């Protein structure tokens, strides 16, 4: 069992890294709120659930992460693991796993691209994502306006 203060500190560190803040546990139940709030990428809010401990990932995922890191041809390449989780009676879940440092690189690129577009981006009235003004198409949900 992990000491309470240890996993709380881990949630705080990761929330800060992702650009948000930790949401205190008191008064919430599983699924009510994410572990972190306020984080986003390219204006898309993130719902973050954080886990801390020694045995979070299966041995297969550890091996995949090690293989992806070993296969990089340069430090600029990102090690990425993709997973298709087969779920009985429901749609399969497709996951992409990247290191937090690489995630921060991706987030910076999106933020820089958004700033470069400047006034060329507006908020989608349907989902809150970004819409390109000249096309009026939401980059998040695909909604068309006008």
PEZI-V253849 format. One record per backbone hydrogen bond with DSSP energy under -1.0 kcal/mol. CO is the residue of the C=O (numbers start at 0). NH is the residue of the N-H. E is the energy in kcal/mol with one decimal. If there is no record, write none. Layout:
co=CO nh=NH e=E
co=CO nh=NH e=E
This chain:
co=2 nh=6 e=-1.6
co=3 nh=7 e=-1.8
co=4 nh=8 e=-2.1
co=5 nh=9 e=-2.0
co=6 nh=10 e=-2.3
co=7 nh=11 e=-2.3
co=8 nh=12 e=-2.5
co=9 nh=13 e=-2.5
co=10 nh=14 e=-2.5
co=11 nh=15 e=-2.4
co=12 nh=16 e=-2.2
co=13 nh=17 e=-2.1
co=14 nh=19 e=-3.3
co=15 nh=18 e=-1.2
co=20 nh=36 e=-2.8
co=24 nh=27 e=-2.2
co=28 nh=31 e=-2.7
co=34 nh=22 e=-2.9
co=36 nh=20 e=-2.7
co=38 nh=45 e=-2.6
co=40 nh=43 e=-2.1
co=43 nh=40 e=-1.8
co=47 nh=34 e=-2.5
co=47 nh=35 e=-1.1
co=57 nh=61 e=-2.2
co=58 nh=62 e=-2.5
co=59 nh=63 e=-2.2
co=60 nh=64 e=-2.7
co=61 nh=65 e=-2.5
co=62 nh=66 e=-2.6
co=63 nh=67 e=-2.7
co=64 nh=68 e=-2.3
co=65 nh=69 e=-2.4
co=66 nh=70 e=-1.8
co=73 nh=76 e=-1.3
co=80 nh=96 e=-3.3
co=82 nh=94 e=-3.1
co=84 nh=92 e=-2.3
co=86 nh=89 e=-1.8
co=92 nh=84 e=-3.5
co=94 nh=82 e=-2.3
co=96 nh=80 e=-2.3
co=98 nh=102 e=-2.3
co=99 nh=103 e=-2.3
co=100 nh=104 e=-1.6
co=101 nh=105 e=-2.3
co=102 nh=106 e=-2.8
co=103 nh=107 e=-2.3
co=104 nh=108 e=-2.0
co=105 nh=109 e=-2.3
co=106 nh=110 e=-2.6
co=107 nh=111 e=-2.8
co=108 nh=112 e=-2.4
co=109 nh=113 e=-2.4
co=110 nh=114 e=-2.3
co=111 nh=115 e=-2.3
co=112 nh=116 e=-1.8
co=113 nh=117 e=-1.1
co=116 nh=119 e=-2.4
co=119 nh=132 e=-2.3
co=121 nh=130 e=-3.5
co=123 nh=127 e=-1.6
co=128 nh=123 e=-3.3
co=129 nh=138 e=-3.6
co=130 nh=121 e=-2.4
co=131 nh=135 e=-3.2
co=135 nh=144 e=-2.1
co=136 nh=131 e=-1.6
co=142 nh=137 e=-2.5
